[in-house]
Amino acid sequence: MQNYNSANSDKMEVVMVYETKCATEVEDCVIAQIKKHRYKKRKDFYEVNVDIIKEIINSCDKMTLKYKKKIISKIYYYFTH
């Protein structure tokens, strides 16, 4: 986090760590949900309640994993039938 804080006037604080197998997909999903709350142009700074962010992260992760499982099962079906 030190790298992020060095050039920014708004100091960042880690309030949650979340592990997932689909980090890029979950990140894209979360950003799509909170995009309208961006408060600095061309920067990823958002004004959103932390509890809401946690809910969005959990929802995006579940949705992404569900989608991946569905796709994998369709591919498996395609190649085995």
C-alpha positions as CSV (number, residue, x, y, z in Angstrom):
1,M,0.0,0.0,0.0
2,Q,3.0,2.3,0.5
3,N,3.3,2.5,-3.3
4,Y,-0.3,3.7,-3.7
5,N,0.0,6.3,-0.9
6,S,3.2,7.9,-2.2
7,A,1.7,10.0,-5.0
8,N,-1.8,10.4,-3.6
9,S,-3.1,13.1,-1.3
10,D,-5.8,10.7,0.0
11,K,-4.1,8.1,2.1
12,M,-5.4,4.6,1.7
13,E,-6.1,2.2,4.6
14,V,-6.6,-1.5,4.2
15,V,-9.9,-2.5,5.8
16,M,-10.5,-5.9,4.2
17,V,-8.5,-8.6,2.4
18,Y,-10.5,-11.0,0.2
19,E,-9.1,-14.1,-1.5
20,T,-10.7,-15.4,-4.7
21,K,-9.8,-17.6,-7.6
22,C,-11.2,-15.0,-10.0
23,A,-9.6,-11.7,-8.9
24,T,-9.7,-9.9,-12.2
25,E,-13.4,-10.8,-12.9
26,V,-14.4,-9.9,-9.4
27,E,-12.5,-6.6,-9.6
28,D,-14.2,-5.7,-12.9
29,C,-17.6,-6.6,-11.5
30,V,-17.1,-4.5,-8.3
31,I,-15.8,-1.5,-10.3
32,A,-18.8,-1.7,-12.6
33,Q,-21.1,-1.6,-9.6
34,I,-19.5,1.4,-7.9
35,K,-18.3,3.4,-10.9
36,K,-20.9,6.1,-10.4
37,H,-19.4,6.8,-6.9
38,R,-16.0,7.7,-8.3
39,Y,-14.9,11.0,-6.9
40,K,-11.6,11.6,-8.8
41,K,-11.6,11.5,-12.6
42,R,-9.3,8.9,-14.1
43,K,-8.5,7.5,-10.7
44,D,-9.9,4.6,-8.8
45,F,-11.1,6.5,-5.8
46,Y,-14.7,5.9,-4.7
47,E,-16.9,7.1,-1.9
48,V,-18.9,4.0,-0.9
49,N,-19.8,2.5,2.5
50,V,-17.4,-0.3,3.4
51,D,-20.2,-2.7,4.3
52,I,-21.7,-2.1,0.9
53,I,-18.4,-2.8,-0.8
54,K,-18.1,-6.1,1.2
55,E,-21.6,-7.2,0.0
56,I,-20.7,-6.3,-3.6
57,I,-17.4,-8.2,-3.4
58,N,-19.2,-11.3,-2.1
59,S,-22.0,-11.1,-4.7
60,C,-19.5,-10.6,-7.5
61,D,-17.4,-13.5,-6.4
62,K,-20.4,-15.9,-6.1
63,M,-21.8,-14.8,-9.4
64,T,-18.4,-15.2,-11.2
65,L,-17.8,-18.6,-9.7
66,K,-21.3,-19.7,-10.6
67,Y,-20.8,-18.5,-14.2
68,K,-17.4,-20.2,-14.6
69,K,-18.8,-23.5,-13.3
70,K,-21.7,-23.2,-15.8
71,I,-19.3,-22.6,-18.7
72,I,-17.0,-25.4,-17.6
73,S,-19.9,-27.9,-17.4
74,K,-21.1,-26.8,-20.9
75,I,-17.6,-27.3,-22.3
76,Y,-17.3,-30.7,-20.6
77,Y,-20.7,-31.7,-22.0
78,Y,-19.8,-30.6,-25.5
79,F,-16.6,-32.6,-25.5
80,T,-18.0,-35.7,-24.0
81,H,-21.2,-36.1,-26.1
